[in-house]
Structure formats: C-alpha cells, structure tokens
Amino acid sequence: MVRRRDAGRRHRAHHLLAARVPLPLPGAPQSRQVKVEVLTIGTELLLGQIVDTNAAELGRALAGAGAEVVRHLSVADRPDAIRAAVAEALERTGFVITTGGLGPTRDDMTKREVAALFGKALEIDEGVLRSLEERFQRLGRTMPPINRTQAEVPAGATVLPNPRGTAPGLWLEEQGRVVVMLPGVPSEMRGLLAEEVLPRLARRAAGSVVRSRTVRTTGIAESALAERVGAIEDEIAPLTLAYLPSTDGVELRVTAWSLREDDANRRLDAAVAALRARAGDHSYGGDGVDLAAVVLQQLRARRARLVIAESCTGGLLGARITSIPGASDVFIGGVIAYDNVVKSGTLDVPPELLEQYGAVSEQVVTAMAEGVQRQFAVDAALAITGIAGPTGGTPEKPVGTVWHAVRFGDQLRTLRRIFPGDRGEIRARAAQAALDLLRRLLAEHT
C-alpha cells in the first residue's frame, strides 16, 4: 500500500490520502480494465471564471460504466497546449475524452489539433451540415457561414449526433488510440455522454464496473481514525481506501476497480461492515446520509420533538435540520439568541451567569438549553454558543471555542470544543458537533 500525504489537505474538503494499486483476485473472474484520461479545454476554466463541472460529471459517469479515470487536466484554448495534452494522454493510456473547443469561433480548435495529431484532414460531413442548416431553419434564421466549420470532421471519425446544440461529438479511433471529443456546454456534454459514449465504453469494459461506497464519521480526527481502520486496509485489497476530511468529519470511501459487479458488491459490503465496526460510534451512516436526517429519525422513533437555541451559528443548525424533507413532524423551531439581550430576555438566561462566566461558557449554554426546552415544552433541546471569529477571542477562550448543550427529558450533556478554520468552517463544525451530541444522547435511549 502507498499512502500519499499532502501538508495542505486540511483546508480542502476532499483529498485522496490513501491509494493502492489494484491486485489480481485469485479465483475471481477478471474483466477488461478501461483507463481513461479527461481533458477539459477552455481558458475560462484556468482563470476560474467557470467551475469545471464537466470533469466531476465525467468522473462519476465513467466509473459507473466500468472505466477508471486516471488523470484529469485542464488546458487553455491554445493549439500547442491542446495538442501536447492529447498526445501525452494517448501515450499513457491510449484513451482520452475532451470537452470544449468544438464551437465555430477561432478559439475553438480541438478538432483541428486532434486531426493534425492523427495526420487527418478535416472534411465537411454532409449529414452534419444538413442537420445544422435544418436546425437554423427551425429557428427561423439563416445559418451564418461561420457555423459551417462545425460540420468539419476529421477523416475517419465517427460523428456523435448532438440534438441539444450545434456542435456534434466525435469519436476518433486508430491503431488502438481513441480520442472522444465532446462539447463544453454541460447539458450537451451530459447528453452525448449518456447516449453515445457510455454505451460504447460499457462494451469495452466487458462487464467490469467501478463502484464506491462510503462510511461517514464525525467527532474523530483523521489521524485517529486512520489508526483505528488502517490495519484492515490490507485485508480489503484489491479495494482502495480514501480518507476525505471536511467540516462534517471524515468520510471513508472504499472503491472496487474493474471487477464483476457481483464480486464488487460482495467485497464492498464486507469492507463497509469492517470499517463501520472499527470506526465504532463515530460512524453514523453511509452513502449520502446527512447527520441531521439520522437525528430526526432517532427523534421519530422516540416520539420526541426538538427545539434549538443558537448563538454563534446564527440559524445554521436550524437550516441543517430543515433541509431534510419531513423535518416538521419532529422539529418545532428555534431561537437565534445572538445578543445577550435575547439570551436573557427570551431564553431566561440569568444575567448574573452572563456577567460571571461570559456568554461562551458551560453555565450559559446549559441555561440556554434549559430555557428553550422549558419555553416550548418539548422533549429535546439543543443549544450552541461560541466565538466564530475572526475577532473576539482571548487566551482563555480563543477563536473557535464553542460550547454545546443538549437536553433529552431531564438529562443533560455538554461539550466544549475548539474548532480550527475560518468563521464559516467554525460555524459548520459547531452545527455538526451539536447534532452529533444529540445523536449520542438519543442512542442511550433505545
């Protein structure tokens, strides 16, 4: 196993930290592995003017078709950059999918550079030209001469019809090398990918799949989690394990590469069960599960209702809860007690507690939880108070200090944490920690 570390990863929501080269499975049927490189073309991508959603969609879709994306690169609208990137990708894997550069303007040069790389001439495809002319006629317009260039196709390329736009996709294959050219407009790229590219790739993969499952954890640092689960990484080979830290916690993603679907699912089921067992009560769910949804389900099972009091999170906790459909059957609402006037006037926090201990203290957060629970006469209450920064910290209470309190019936749990990050990250972590504190208390009442 090879573990890759990046000193700057803490500030990124998703970063691959562990990888292993897939090994052959003794006694298991092997499938043909398709390795692909993705090249997104457009100067606007490099300038940060447009978010490259195409690369993310391609990664998900190609994995589902059994292909492994081994590299993703973005280049500017420059002929030398495009040609060099395609040539290098073909040298490594022999299969590259490009997006962008198929329009009618001078900066759309993907077809030209790929054709030159293959030693092909660009030829007018009469079928494409006719489709373009008919499209403009339906719109009641005359086709500008510049759009004629979109009917130019490298000799020998297969045209991938694009009913959503004027730029068709192209599949150019020669001597085992494949370049698939797709338009950069996301909706057009998505349609061609689903209708034209993925079926061809699935046939090449000959029944193999790439599948991933996740185990979501919270309340445990990445390094501590790695110590817990690291010992089983060799046991789950040839599956690979990645640690994906975010403000919600650390997500464990386990991936099966180029296996038959039944074998991949069997191995993934076993790996997920082992990871959840090692993660213990820090694990709260799997693929796409929101901690707020877990807590709401716990409350429903106990026929309990919830109310909250927030200070530093300023409504973020309530937003997390109400983002879950059906939350209204257990969630009453809350109070944003940002100022001490609201803490004392609405939540009945004694002014002497605020004066003696300060707003960010165990005594005050406890009083907030008790006050909001009493006011709304419900079973469960959550309260948060803290210093989100960037100012307001002291040596005793630095920026990032957050107190949480949860009540269920007459039981109380409090938690003090000092969170890293900027203001937004601290608030997000505080909301997640509050939900986790309630989850753990509710778990004691099965």
C-alpha positions as a printed NumPy array, in Angstrom:
array([[  0.   ,   0.   ,   0.   ],
       [  1.119,   3.51 ,  -0.785],
       [ -0.146,   6.382,   1.372],
       [  0.07 ,   9.853,  -0.095],
       [  0.143,  12.832,   2.26 ],
       [ -0.33 ,  16.485,   1.493],
       [  0.541,  19.069,   4.12 ],
       [ -2.133,  21.434,   2.805],
       [ -5.008,  18.974,   2.782],
       [ -6.688,  20.234,   5.959],
       [ -8.204,  23.161,   4.136],
       [ -9.664,  21.063,   1.347],
       [-12.976,  19.296,   1.658],
       [-11.937,  16.303,  -0.421],
       [ -8.464,  14.887,  -0.896],
       [ -7.308,  11.365,  -1.673],
       [ -4.99 ,  10.302,   1.122],
       [ -4.645,   6.577,   0.609],
       [ -4.373,   4.508,  -2.521],
       [ -3.292,   1.083,  -3.553],
       [ -2.556,  -0.412,  -6.946],
       [ -5.339,  -2.924,  -7.688],
       [ -4.075,  -6.511,  -7.465],
       [ -5.401,  -9.571,  -9.315],
       [ -8.028, -11.534,  -7.434],
       [ -7.194, -15.235,  -7.144],
       [-10.097, -17.309,  -8.349],
       [-12.212, -14.294,  -9.31 ],
       [-13.272, -13.628, -12.913],
       [-11.265, -10.738, -14.304],
       [-12.709,  -8.021, -16.515],
       [-11.024,  -5.852, -19.045],
       [ -9.953,  -2.583, -17.472],
       [-10.554,   0.616, -19.42 ],
       [ -8.346,   3.515, -18.358],
       [ -9.308,   6.991, -19.483],
       [ -7.851,  10.47 , -19.232],
       [-10.102,  13.538, -19.188],
       [ -9.011,  16.8  , -20.799],
       [-11.203,  19.861, -20.246],
       [-10.363,  22.685, -22.622],
       [-11.011,  26.373, -22.048],
       [ -9.027,  29.37 , -20.859],
       [-12.035,  30.369, -18.748],
       [-11.505,  27.239, -16.64 ],
       [ -7.929,  28.183, -15.81 ],
       [ -8.939,  31.752, -14.962],
       [-11.553,  30.469, -12.535],
       [-14.343,  32.223, -14.413],
       [-16.257,  28.952, -14.829],
       [-16.347,  25.985, -12.467],
       [-15.354,  22.769, -14.236],
       [-18.456,  20.686, -13.57 ],
       [-17.804,  18.561, -16.656],
       [-14.821,  16.827, -15.06 ],
       [-16.843,  15.842, -11.995],
       [-19.726,  14.514, -14.079],
       [-17.368,  12.586, -16.322],
       [-15.64 ,  11.018, -13.338],
       [-18.897,   9.764, -11.842],
       [-20.366,   8.542, -15.112],
       [-17.222,   6.836, -16.379],
       [-16.761,   4.971, -13.103],
       [-20.324,   3.719, -13.398],
       [-19.526,   2.385, -16.868],
       [-16.516,   0.456, -15.589],
       [-13.818,   2.891, -16.723],
       [-11.086,   4.244, -14.476],
       [-10.23 ,   7.93 , -14.859],
       [ -6.51 ,   8.004, -14.145],
       [ -5.864,  11.677, -14.844],
       [ -7.734,  14.932, -15.344],
       [ -6.133,  18.005, -16.891],
       [ -7.42 ,  21.428, -17.902],
       [ -5.665,  23.45 , -20.601],
       [ -6.13 ,  26.837, -22.23 ],
       [ -7.504,  27.478, -25.708],
       [ -4.034,  27.274, -27.24 ],
       [ -3.139,  24.891, -30.066],
       [  0.191,  23.818, -28.603],
       [ -1.341,  23.128, -25.184],
       [ -4.211,  21.093, -26.629],
       [ -2.058,  19.02 , -28.954],
       [  0.576,  18.301, -26.307],
       [ -2.018,  17.32 , -23.699],
       [ -3.816,  14.934, -26.06 ],
       [ -0.542,  13.402, -27.252],
       [  0.683,  12.795, -23.704],
       [ -2.638,  11.277, -22.648],
       [ -2.613,   8.909, -25.612],
       [  0.935,   7.901, -24.782],
       [ -0.073,   6.99 , -21.223],
       [ -3.472,   5.334, -21.624],
       [ -4.426,   5.411, -25.289],
       [ -7.856,   6.823, -24.449],
       [ -8.738,  10.476, -23.844],
       [-12.055,  12.312, -23.595],
       [-12.005,  16.049, -24.25 ],
       [-14.65 ,  18.671, -23.549],
       [-14.786,  22.099, -25.144],
       [-13.313,  23.689, -28.228],
       [-15.884,  22.392, -30.744],
       [-17.66 ,  25.687, -31.414],
       [-17.47 ,  27.839, -34.565],
       [-15.151,  30.603, -33.324],
       [-11.387,  30.968, -33.73 ],
       [-10.657,  29.874, -30.168],
       [-12.455,  26.55 , -30.793],
       [ -9.58 ,  24.454, -32.068],
       [ -9.911,  20.983, -30.541],
       [-10.92 ,  19.219, -33.78 ],
       [ -8.142,  20.832, -35.747],
       [ -5.403,  19.917, -33.291],
       [ -6.586,  16.345, -32.775],
       [ -6.899,  15.85 , -36.526],
       [ -3.363,  17.147, -37.029],
       [ -2.071,  14.841, -34.314],
       [ -3.57 ,  11.843, -36.125],
       [ -2.463,  13.125, -39.524],
       [ -6.059,  13.532, -40.654],
       [ -7.662,  16.171, -42.833],
       [-10.835,  17.967, -41.792],
       [-13.681,  17.166, -44.174],
       [-17.212,  18.501, -44.448],
       [-19.7  ,  15.9  , -43.257],
       [-22.804,  16.429, -45.361],
       [-25.066,  14.86 , -42.753],
       [-23.83 ,  17.213, -40.044],
       [-24.072,  20.194, -42.389],
       [-27.654,  19.312, -43.286],
       [-28.577,  18.952, -39.602],
       [-27.078,  22.362, -38.855],
       [-28.984,  24.039, -41.684],
       [-32.251,  22.396, -40.605],
       [-31.687,  23.492, -37.019],
       [-31.322,  27.134, -38.04 ],
       [-34.356,  26.85 , -40.341],
       [-36.496,  25.608, -37.447],
       [-35.412,  28.703, -35.522],
       [-36.394,  30.911, -38.456],
       [-32.805,  32.002, -39.051],
       [-30.226,  31.734, -41.791],
       [-27.157,  29.776, -40.771],
       [-24.122,  32.089, -40.556],
       [-21.188,  30.958, -42.718],
       [-19.033,  30.601, -39.597],
       [-21.189,  27.689, -38.377],
       [-20.194,  25.667, -41.434],
       [-16.936,  24.878, -39.607],
       [-18.94 ,  22.797, -37.14 ],
       [-19.635,  20.331, -39.948],
       [-15.902,  19.738, -40.392],
       [-14.939,  16.276, -39.172],
       [-11.524,  14.57 , -39.032],
       [-11.372,  11.926, -41.748],
       [-12.43 ,   8.563, -40.361],
       [-14.073,   9.95 , -37.22 ],
       [-17.493,   8.77 , -36.056],
       [-19.988,  11.587, -35.6  ],
       [-21.906,  11.557, -32.305],
       [-25.19 ,  13.406, -33.001],
       [-25.962,  16.291, -30.656],
       [-29.676,  17.182, -30.734],
       [-29.17 ,  19.746, -27.955],
       [-26.724,  22.019, -29.768],
       [-24.829,  22.781, -32.943],
       [-21.55 ,  21.024, -32.089],
       [-21.627,  17.242, -32.631],
       [-19.381,  14.985, -30.642],
       [-16.659,  12.983, -32.361],
       [-15.106,   9.559, -31.763],
       [-11.744,   9.159, -33.474],
       [-10.076,   5.761, -33.175],
       [ -6.973,   4.469, -34.887],
       [ -4.42 ,   1.78 , -34.028],
       [ -5.768,   1.315, -30.518],
       [ -5.779,   5.043, -29.736],
       [ -9.09 ,   6.767, -29.023],
       [ -9.984,  10.44 , -28.695],
       [-13.577,  11.306, -27.855],
       [-14.39 ,  14.985, -28.367],
       [-17.446,  16.381, -26.576],
       [-18.862,  19.92 , -26.452],
       [-18.104,  22.013, -23.392],
       [-21.7  ,  23.086, -22.705],
       [-22.597,  20.898, -19.695],
       [-26.089,  19.896, -20.841],
       [-24.793,  18.949, -24.289],
       [-21.82 ,  17.07 , -22.864],
       [-24.069,  15.208, -20.429],
       [-26.478,  14.115, -23.159],
       [-23.788,  12.863, -25.526],
       [-22.015,  11.098, -22.697],
       [-25.127,   9.165, -21.679],
       [-26.446,   8.407, -25.146],
       [-23.31 ,   7.867, -27.228],
       [-20.173,   7.426, -25.128],
       [-21.14 ,   5.318, -22.116],
       [-22.749,   2.501, -24.138],
       [-19.565,   2.168, -26.187],
       [-17.414,   2.194, -23.057],
       [-19.579,  -0.42 , -21.338],
       [-18.996,  -2.776, -24.251],
       [-15.254,  -2.218, -23.988],
       [-15.286,  -2.858, -20.247],
       [-16.807,  -6.298, -20.929],
       [-18.845,  -6.438, -17.729],
       [-16.415,  -4.784, -15.341],
       [-17.543,  -1.978, -13.047],
       [-16.052,   0.665, -10.796],
       [-18.083,   1.023,  -7.609],
       [-17.601,   3.057,  -4.434],
       [-19.22 ,   3.057,  -1.014],
       [-18.712,   5.491,   1.817],
       [-18.742,   5.387,   5.591],
       [-19.382,   8.762,   7.216],
       [-17.771,   9.548,  10.554],
       [-17.732,  12.561,  12.839],
       [-16.151,  13.621,  16.111],
       [-12.828,  11.938,  15.388],
       [ -9.682,  13.357,  13.791],
       [ -8.422,  11.895,  10.543],
       [ -5.194,  10.628,  12.104],
       [ -7.049,   8.935,  14.965],
       [ -9.465,   7.354,  12.515],
       [ -6.572,   6.081,  10.402],
       [ -5.123,   4.377,  13.471],
       [ -8.428,   2.597,  14.007],
       [ -9.083,   1.431,  10.462],
       [ -5.606,   1.337,   8.952],
       [ -4.994,  -2.274,   9.953],
       [ -7.759,  -3.558,   7.689],
       [ -6.579,  -1.776,   4.543],
       [ -4.502,  -4.775,   3.517],
       [ -7.395,  -7.095,   4.318],
       [ -9.759,  -5.384,   1.872],
       [ -7.295,  -5.358,  -1.047],
       [ -7.652,  -5.001,  -4.007],
       [-10.216,  -2.424,  -2.927],
       [ -8.75 ,   1.013,  -2.231],
       [ -9.47 ,   3.249,   0.733],
       [ -9.512,   7.051,   0.773],
       [ -9.883,   9.465,   3.687],
       [-11.973,  12.531,   2.774],
       [-11.918,  15.168,   5.549],
       [-14.43 ,  18.019,   5.652],
       [-16.106,  20.26 ,   8.208],
       [-18.628,  17.477,   8.849],
       [-15.992,  14.895,   9.738],
       [-14.047,  12.295,   7.792],
       [-15.666,  10.226,   5.082],
       [-14.128,   6.85 ,   4.302],
       [-14.521,   5.932,   0.643],
       [-13.792,   2.375,  -0.418],
       [-13.635,   1.617,  -4.148],
       [-13.69 ,  -1.566,  -6.205],
       [-11.907,  -1.209,  -9.522],
       [-12.674,  -3.208, -12.668],
       [-14.391,  -6.169, -11.037],
       [-17.53 ,  -8.026, -11.988],
       [-20.498,  -6.3  , -10.381],
       [-21.481,  -9.168,  -8.092],
       [-17.897,  -9.579,  -6.883],
       [-17.503,  -5.819,  -6.39 ],
       [-20.709,  -5.588,  -4.349],
       [-19.774,  -8.575,  -2.194],
       [-16.359,  -7.156,  -1.395],
       [-17.744,  -3.662,  -0.767],
       [-20.391,  -4.972,   1.631],
       [-17.718,  -6.745,   3.658],
       [-15.374,  -3.745,   3.622],
       [-18.079,  -1.298,   4.743],
       [-19.09 ,  -3.585,   7.598],
       [-15.466,  -3.842,   8.736],
       [-14.91 ,  -0.084,   8.517],
       [-18.051,   0.728,  10.475],
       [-17.067,  -1.743,  13.169],
       [-13.615,  -0.172,  13.508],
       [-14.971,   3.396,  13.45 ],
       [-17.387,   2.498,  16.253],
       [-19.868,   5.12 ,  17.408],
       [-18.104,   7.768,  15.329],
       [-19.793,   6.224,  12.278],
       [-23.315,   7.452,  11.644],
       [-24.171,   6.427,   8.096],
       [-23.159,   5.613,   4.569],
       [-23.545,   6.994,   1.077],
       [-25.044,  10.483,   1.154],
       [-26.501,  10.191,   4.664],
       [-26.859,  13.531,   6.464],
       [-26.348,  13.514,  10.231],
       [-29.412,  15.728,  10.597],
       [-31.516,  13.016,   8.929],
       [-30.144,  10.428,  11.355],
       [-31.061,  12.586,  14.355],
       [-34.551,  13.285,  13.026],
       [-35.161,   9.568,  12.586],
       [-33.996,   8.926,  16.146],
       [-36.452,  11.536,  17.403],
       [-39.318,   9.997,  15.404],
       [-38.553,   6.565,  16.817],
       [-38.855,   8.026,  20.328],
       [-41.906,  10.174,  19.507],
       [-39.891,  13.17 ,  20.649],
       [-39.823,  16.764,  19.427],
       [-36.861,  19.108,  19.151],
       [-36.224,  22.815,  19.671],
       [-32.919,  24.681,  19.392],
       [-31.2  ,  27.83 ,  20.642],
       [-28.318,  29.195,  18.569],
       [-25.833,  31.974,  19.13 ],
       [-22.643,  31.802,  17.032],
       [-24.192,  29.55 ,  14.365],
       [-26.894,  32.153,  13.723],
       [-29.508,  29.793,  12.262],
       [-27.134,  27.369,  10.547],
       [-28.19 ,  24.485,  12.781],
       [-31.841,  25.16 ,  12.012],
       [-31.047,  25.291,   8.308],
       [-29.293,  21.916,   8.526],
       [-32.34 ,  20.38 ,  10.164],
       [-34.972,  21.94 ,   7.9  ],
       [-33.048,  20.947,   4.77 ],
       [-34.226,  17.39 ,   5.463],
       [-37.675,  16.659,   3.979],
       [-40.267,  15.866,   6.627],
       [-38.394,  17.595,   9.452],
       [-41.547,  19.41 ,  10.538],
       [-43.002,  16.32 ,  12.188],
       [-40.385,  16.486,  14.958],
       [-38.71 ,  19.904,  14.691],
       [-40.584,  22.75 ,  16.384],
       [-38.216,  25.624,  15.617],
       [-35.658,  27.663,  17.445],
       [-34.358,  30.933,  18.799],
       [-31.355,  32.791,  17.414],
       [-30.044,  34.261,  20.65 ],
       [-27.12 ,  36.146,  19.166],
       [-27.12 ,  39.017,  21.628],
       [-27.164,  38.661,  25.396],
       [-30.423,  40.621,  25.447],
       [-32.104,  37.704,  23.659],
       [-30.341,  35.117,  25.8  ],
       [-31.686,  36.663,  28.985],
       [-34.935,  38.177,  27.709],
       [-36.188,  35.253,  25.611],
       [-34.378,  32.206,  26.997],
       [-34.365,  33.332,  30.643],
       [-30.598,  33.039,  31.   ],
       [-29.853,  34.749,  34.347],
       [-27.909,  37.988,  33.771],
       [-25.565,  37.073,  36.62 ],
       [-24.421,  33.966,  34.685],
       [-23.603,  36.117,  31.678],
       [-21.695,  38.572,  33.854],
       [-19.801,  35.976,  35.863],
       [-18.983,  33.357,  33.223],
       [-19.494,  35.126,  29.904],
       [-21.753,  34.203,  27.002],
       [-19.395,  31.435,  25.873],
       [-19.467,  29.145,  28.88 ],
       [-20.887,  25.852,  30.076],
       [-23.166,  27.638,  32.533],
       [-24.72 ,  29.857,  29.875],
       [-25.153,  27.166,  27.209],
       [-26.801,  24.934,  29.819],
       [-29.188,  27.737,  30.748],
       [-29.94 ,  28.316,  27.047],
       [-30.881,  24.66 ,  26.542],
       [-32.987,  24.58 ,  29.694],
       [-34.705,  27.842,  28.811],
       [-35.668,  26.91 ,  25.266],
       [-36.828,  23.437,  26.349],
       [-38.978,  24.911,  29.101],
       [-40.405,  27.632,  26.88 ],
       [-41.614,  25.213,  24.187],
       [-42.334,  22.235,  26.484],
       [-40.608,  19.627,  24.3  ],
       [-38.547,  16.506,  24.928],
       [-35.255,  17.525,  23.302],
       [-33.322,  20.783,  23.146],
       [-30.004,  21.812,  21.618],
       [-28.025,  24.978,  22.371],
       [-24.834,  26.443,  20.914],
       [-22.734,  29.445,  21.919],
       [-19.221,  30.244,  20.785],
       [-16.635,  32.531,  19.208],
       [-16.588,  32.108,  15.428],
       [-14.053,  34.877,  14.844],
       [-12.078,  36.299,  13.307],
       [-12.082,  38.597,  16.36 ],
       [-13.369,  38.215,  19.901],
       [-11.004,  35.552,  21.164],
       [ -8.968,  35.678,  24.372],
       [ -6.162,  33.483,  25.736],
       [ -8.733,  31.679,  27.896],
       [-11.344,  31.493,  25.126],
       [ -9.601,  31.582,  21.75 ],
       [-11.4  ,  31.939,  18.44 ],
       [-13.061,  28.614,  17.68 ],
       [-14.198,  27.962,  21.257],
       [-17.74 ,  26.58 ,  21.19 ],
       [-19.936,  25.237,  23.969],
       [-22.791,  22.824,  23.174],
       [-25.591,  21.595,  25.411],
       [-28.27 ,  19.008,  24.726],
       [-31.206,  18.015,  26.898],
       [-33.439,  14.986,  26.469],
       [-36.057,  14.885,  29.161],
       [-34.172,  15.864,  32.302],
       [-30.84 ,  14.5  ,  31.081],
       [-28.1  ,  16.951,  30.133],
       [-24.909,  16.619,  28.124],
       [-22.443,  19.447,  27.47 ],
       [-19.43 ,  19.63 ,  25.196],
       [-16.632,  22.161,  24.753],
       [-14.669,  22.154,  21.522],
       [-12.058,  24.449,  19.99 ],
       [-12.512,  24.249,  16.234],
       [ -9.924,  25.228,  13.617],
       [-10.663,  27.143,  10.441],
       [-12.219,  30.403,   9.365],
       [-15.562,  31.767,  10.518],
       [-17.606,  29.675,   8.111],
       [-15.75 ,  26.478,   8.935],
       [-16.067,  27.01 ,  12.682],
       [-19.812,  27.56 ,  12.409],
       [-20.245,  24.482,  10.201],
       [-18.237,  22.316,  12.595],
       [-20.208,  23.645,  15.558],
       [-23.536,  22.707,  13.967],
       [-22.28 ,  19.218,  13.136],
       [-20.936,  18.691,  16.66 ],
       [-24.277,  19.732,  18.15 ],
       [-26.133,  17.189,  16.04 ],
       [-23.632,  14.51 ,  16.996],
       [-24.01 ,  15.28 ,  20.695],
       [-27.775,  14.817,  20.392],
       [-27.315,  11.62 ,  18.357],
       [-25.176,  10.096,  21.077],
       [-27.576,  11.034,  23.873],
       [-30.571,   9.665,  21.97 ],
       [-28.674,   6.424,  21.292],
       [-28.631,   5.828,  25.05 ],
       [-32.448,   5.718,  24.992],
       [-33.273,   2.882,  22.623]])
